[in-house]
């Protein structure tokens, strides 16, 4: 294996001359039965925290042969098992007896049919914590058997229909997105729940956790799709008011893109700069941010002329129709303010505005591409993006650890995992004669364990 260094991170307390920090999960062994994204992402998070994670592959290797699988396999070892065979099942149960956590993201009932359901796992190891990440809840007889691919979950739960007010006004709704939000949210909640159960295991024993991806997705999207009865109109954005008007009057949502701009909040939108790059301003809704934004743009006089009062007074006591202390900007000033800000942004390139806004503590940034972010000096130096030297694919830029402890130097390294194309399991006859065993060797450099599984 080779390792890629993630760069330096801030340290809260030096440890020179002290014993090396024991990694948070270095005493934990995980069996990762997951495929595609949600399950393997949980395994990667636990491996990043020092857990020994064994990826259990079907004959022929992971279902997804992709660089994404290689990234999600970092820090893991692998073992190929035919779980539909008696020998493969026996080997899996033997591994369960010496494991702490299992992960899977199959449809409800699949693991039970294989002989590895929650009851079978607990019978083999009463202390096991099993995590299941199905698309829909096992308690839903109608949806539990659905082949819940990412896009199916998104379409079913409204993600494609609630991607943004702009799309709804323009009539391009529902709108597809390739972002695997259900799996991302589900993996995060699943990892947290697993660690909670692990912390309580001495008191409660083993446990089974289910995090339906559809449920996790709704948790993540609740701000976008919330509906509050009798919500005061003074807190509604111009786009929300226009959507309500069209719905009330039975008008179609067919707003041309060229007309969309007049409904955008001047303090929450993208502006074109002198170099043609976009600069996103996110200064709406927080007292003081709009004023700072205008001062950073050299528009101090305009900032002094705009209404600025406590907007949580009774509306009858308002001295104007809106206040800079909360959003949205009032209709009377919205177009004028946006026009002045557009002209100001055209006076400098986007990177200069980024420096000025940063110095003024105003939320705003140059609009970057993913490729730019993966090469961003801040992202690389802070460990948010890792450089991994992969002999199979060359240098890879990967997402950094989701979490780490201060002074955990091993978190800055990323051990290569097994490839996404694996050898097939040996013959059934020979596998009968041999039992699974783990050769655990402690790495003297970082205290982590390496595990080689053979059949």
N, C-alpha and C positions, 0 to 999 in steps of 0.2 A: 504494500500500500504506500501511496505517497500522500503528502499533506499540503494543503494550500493555506498560506497565512492571510488572515483577514485584515491585518493592519492593527494599529493601536487603538485601545479604548481607554476612556478615563478611568482612573483607579481611585477608590475612595479611601483606601488605607494600605500603605505599602506593607509587604510581607517579607522584606529582606531578612534573612537569617531565621525565618520561621519554617515550620513544616509546610509542605505543599498542601494547598487546599484540597480536601476530599470533594470530589465532584458530587453534586446533589443526588444523582440517581445511580452512582457507581455500584451500589449494592443490589440493583434491581435488574431482573432478567425479563424480557418481553418477547412474546411470540406474536409476530405480525403476520396474520393470515390475510391482510387487506390487499385489495387490488385497485388499480387505477389511482384515485387521488385521496379520498377522505381517510381511509384506513392507513395507507402508507404515510400520509402527512402527520398523523398522530405519532406513528413510529419514529419518524424523523425528528419530531420535536423532543421525544423522550431520549433518543440517541444523542441529540445535541446537548442534553443535560447530563450525559454520562451513562445512561442505561445501556445494558447489553441487549441489543435488539437482533433477533433472528428472523429474517424474512422467510416465510414458508411459501415456497413456490409450487405450483402444479407442474406435472411433467411438461416440458417444453418452455418453462420459465414464466415470468409475469405476463399477464394478459396484454399489457401495454408495453410494446417495445419502442421506447422513446427516450430521448435525453432527459425528459421530465422524470421518468422512472429512475434513471441513474441519480438524479439529484435527490429524489425522495428516499433513495436507498443509502445515502451517505451515512457512514458510521455503523452500518448494519453488516451482519454476516448473513448467509443464506443457506437454505436446505431445501432440496427438492423432494416432495412427498406426494404420492398418489393417495389422497385421503379417501378415495372410493374403494381402496383395497384394504383388506384386513390388516396387512402388514403396515401400510401407511398409517392407518388409524391407531394401531398399537404403538407405533413410534411416536405419533403426535401426543397420545395420552401420557407416554413416558416423559416427554418433554414438559407437558403441563405440570407433572408432579414436581418438577424442579424449577418452575417459572413463577413469576409474581403477577404478570399481566398478560392477557390475550387481547388482540384487536382484530375485528373483522367488520366488513361493510357489505355483507351479502343481504339478500332479501330475507325477511323474517322466516325462520323455519329451515333455511338451508343448512346451517351448522348442526341443528338437531338431527336432520336427516343423515348427515355425515357421521353422527355419533359424537358430536362435539358441542352440543347445546349447553346452556348454563347448568343444568342438573348434572350432566355427565362430567363437565369440568369440575364442579364442586365435589363430586364423588371422588374424582382423582386427586384433587387438591383443595381441601376446605378453605384454604387461605387465598385462592386465586381471585383476582379481580378481572372480570371479563367485560370488555367494552364492545357494544354492537352499534353500528352506524347505518341502519337501514334507511332507504329513501323515505318511506312512510312508516308510521308506528305499527308495531306488531299487534296492538289492540284494535286496529282498524281492519275489520274483515274485508271491507271493500277494496282498500288501497294497498294493504300489506303485500299482496302477490304481484302488484304492478312492477314491471321492469323499470325501475326508477332511475333512469339515466339523468344526468345533470339537467339537460334541457327540459325533460319531462317534469321534473320537480319545479323548475323555474316557471314553466307555463302553467302548471296546475295551481301554484300558490300566488300567482299574480306578479312575479318579478318582471316579466316582459311587458306587462301592462302598466307598471308603475316606475318606469325607468327615468322619468323626468317630465316636468311640466311643459318643456319646449316640445318634446315629441308629441305629447297629447294635443297641444294647441295646433300643431302642424298636421295632425291626422296620420302620423306614422306610428301608430300604436295599435297593437303591441309591437315592440321593437326588440329584436334578438340581440343578445350580448353573449360573447363566448366566455365571459368571466365565470369561473366555477364557484360562485358565491355560496351556494348551499354546502358544498364540500368544505370550503374554507372555514365558514362559520361552524359547521358541524365538527370539524377536526379540532378547532380551538376549544369549543365547549366540551368536547369529548376528552381532550387532554386534561383540562382543568378538573372535570368530574373524576377522572381516573386518579389524579393526584390527591384530591380530597378523600376518596375512598382509601387510598393507600395510607394517608395520614391517620385514618380512623381504624385501620385494620386490626391493630392491637386490641382495640375495644370491641369492634363489631365483627371481626372475622372477615372472610371474603365477601365479595359483592358482585352483582351483575348490574351493569349500567347500559341503558339504551338512550341514544341521542338521535332521534329521527332527523334526517337532513332537512325535511320540509319544515319541521318545527324550528330548527336552528336558523333557517333562511328567514323566516318571519321575524324572529328576534332581531336579526340584523337589518331588516328592511322596515321595521315598525315606524321609524321616523318618516320615511317616504310615503307610507300608505295609511298613516293614522287619520282618523276622521273624528272631529270633536263637535258634538252637537251644540248649536247656538254659539259657535266660535265668533267673537267680535270681529266685524269687518275691518276694524282699524289695524288688526294684526295680520290681515291677509295680504299677500303680495299681489301685484298688478296682474300677474299671470293667473293666479287663483281666482281673482275677481272676474277676469275675462272668461275663464272656463265656466264659472258659475253662470255668467250672463248668457253664454251660448247654450248651455244646458237648459236654463229656464225658458229661453225664447225659442228653443228647438232649432237652433242654428248649427250647421256642421262645423267641425273643427278642421279647417282647411287653411289656416293662416300661412301665407307665404313667408319664407325665411327672411325676406327683405323687410317685412313688417314686424318681425318678432322683436327686434331690438328695442322698440319703444316700450315694451313691457318688462324689460330687464331692470333690476335695481342697479343704479350707477355704482354702488359700493359692493356689488357681488356679481362680477361679470369679467369677461376678457376684453382687453383693449389691444389694438395693434400699435406697435412701437415703430421707431424710426428705421429699424433694420428689418421690418416685416414680420418679426416674431410676435407671438401673443404673450400678454402679461395678464395673469389672473389676479384680481383684487378680491379678497375675502374679508372686507372690513365692515360688513353690515351687521347690525343687531347688537353690538357691544359698545357701551358708552365710551366715547373718546376715540374709537378707531376711525370713524369718518373724518373727524377733525384732523387727526394725524395724517391720514391719507391725503387730504387736501393740502396740508402744509408741506408734505414731502413733494407734492407736485408743484409747489410754488404758488398755491392758490389761497394764501392766507386771508386776503380780503374777502374772497368768496366764502370761506369758512366762517368768518365773523358775521356775514350777512344772513346766514341760514338759521332757521329756528332751532333753538337749543333749550329744552325745558324737560321736566319730568313727565314722561308720557304715561305714567301710571296714575296720574290725576284723573278725576272724572272727565270725560271727553267734553262736557259742557264748559269746563274751566280751561280748556286748551287755548292758548293765544294764537295758535296756527293749526293747520290741518295735519301736520306731522312734526316730528322732532328728530334731530340727529342722534338722540340718545337711544333710539330703537329703530328697527326697520318695520315697514318699508318707507322709502322716500315718497312723499306726496306727489300726486299727479301734477300739481301746478309747477313743481320744480324738477320733476324727474327728467324730462327731455332737455331742459336748459342745462342742468348739471352734467348729464351724460355728454352733451356736446362740448362743454368746456373741458371735461376730463379727457375726452378723445383727442382734442387738439393738443393738450399738454403731453399726453403720452407719445405723440408723434415727434416730440422734440428730442428724445433720447433713445438709444438702443435698449432692448429689454434687460440686458445684464446690468446696465447702469441703474435702471429703475430698481432692480432686485437689490443692489447694494444700498441705494437710498432708502428703500422701504425697510430693509433690515435694520439700518442704523436708526430709523425713526420708530422701530417696533410696530410696524404696520403689517398685518397679514397679507402677503402677496408674493407671487413667484413667477418667474419665467415658465411658460408652458413647455415642458420637456417631453421628448419621446422616451419610450422604455429603453431604447438603445443608449440614449444620453444618460439616463439615470444609472444604468449598469456601469458606466465609465465615470460617474461623478466622483470627484476626489473626496467629498464629504462622505458619500455612501461607502466608498472603499476604506477610508481611514477609520470610520466608526464601526465597521463590521456589519453594516446593514446589507452590504453586498460582499460576497466572498469570491475570491479568485481560487479556483481549484484546478490543479494541473492533472488532467485525466489522460493517461496514456492511450485510451481508446478514442477520445474525442478532442484532445488538445485542451487548451485552457477554457474552462467553463466559468461563467459568471452566474452565481447562484444567490438565492435569498439567504440572508444571514440568519443566525439563531433568533428565534422568536423571543427568548428570554435568556438572561445569564446572571450570574452572581458577580459582584465586584471582585476583582482579583482572580477570577476563574480563568487562568491563562489558557487552559485547554479549550475554552469556548471559542478562542480565536483560530483554532485549527479545525479543519474539516477532513476527516478520514474518508477515503474513497470507499464506496460500498460495492456490492457485487454488481455485475453488469445486468442489463435488462434482458439479455438473451442467455439462457442457462443450459447446462447439460441435462440430459434426461437421467432419471433415476436408474440405478442398476437393476439387474434382473430380480424378479420376485424371489427366485430360489436363493440367490446369494443374500438378499436382504433379510430372509428369514433367519439366516444363521448368525447375523450380526445385529447388535443392539446399538441404539444411538448413544453416543457419549460426547461429553464436552471436555475439551482440553483448554482450561482457562489459564491464561498466563497474564500476570500483571505487568503492565508497561511501566518500567522504572521512571520514565520521563514525566508522565502525567497521571499515573495511578489508575488509568483505565484498564479494563480487561479486554483481552482479545479472545474470542471463542471460535474454535474450529469444530464444526459438527460433521460427523461422518456416519454412514449407515453400514 
